[in-house]
């Protein structure tokens, strides 16, 4: 079913729009897992619900929603399918390049209501500065949602005409993002993984591709943004972490709900119902409390910083550390809740197609991503102790 957006009758809250799509996302989950694509009409429904435009500036027909609302919308999608939730989070994260681009470039890219940008993380690839732009050759991986993308990006160091590397004010090599139509990239079908299969986070390459200067920007310093607004006072990396936490919360919520349903009816051999076990009761209660507290903590942090954020200046390092800490803590608690549900479900969890098996794989694929690194606690702890780096997230 295609669900067109009707501003006169549709709820303005993207969380409510995501909830409306829940049954359609759940119905397509097995197809998404098998084909590594978001099928029609679901893809059109996601675009109609504007769930890939939550972090896009209003100046280019985006919704520019507060981070806490964005978190909850990604969580709602991910309850039904983590791969769709991940692709929604990545599409929104990539849209955060718009405030760093010339206004006309951003309008060109995002004029199409189905516009999606996909890219892989930075690596050793470099772009050579030439008159009018850059010559780019390289290979990147982990480009989530690339099969739905209309534009691809590449994060590159810049080689100047004299052979030196362009450096920023801190003296480190500049990372510049170049953007080009998706059909200019050669896809690499290498997404053979245990979880989040439907994200199709494949590789891609380009060879001696010319990219005009106007279709490039650097996202490494939030002070360089061209777009005003409180949302863009948050760092791009901070909002990446918020999206990843939303996916993890959605998976954990779905697994705990599925476990409660199972525990009400399952009686292991020689034992009573799982629901009547004091061990199960206590474990479930502890994980409900831990997950709920972590979620509430992140929402509170995001709300407090949003209330204080200005239109132009980036949030300061202590605020960035708060976002990172709340996201890292939330990810850890979500992973723990998923592990509890999987273990407590016993053999019911191990069968393909169960309410636990794919979600467990998805969660532990997410757990290997940079956003879930334990090193984030180390970095934040240093800041809490007064050891403030020159650059932080």
ABEGO torsion letter per residue (X at the ends): XBBBBBAAABBABAAAAAAAAAAAAAAAAAAAAAAGBBBOAAAAAAAAAGAAAAABBAAAGBAGBBAAAAAAAAAAAAAABAAAAAAAAAAAAAAAAAAABBAAAAAAAAABAABBBBBBBBBABBBBBBBGEBBBBEBBBGBBGAAABABBBBBBBBBBAAGBBBBBAAGBBBBBBBBBBAAABBBBBABBBABGAAAGBBBBBBBGBBBBAAABBBAABAAABABBEAAAABBAAAAAAAAAAAAAAAAAAAAAAAAAAAAAABBBBGBBBAAABAAAAAAAAAAAAAAAAAAAAAAAAAAAAAAABBAABBBBAAAAAAAAAAAAAAAAAAAAAAAAAAAAAEAAAABBGBAAAAAAAAAAAAAABAAABAAAAAAAAAAAAGBBBABBX
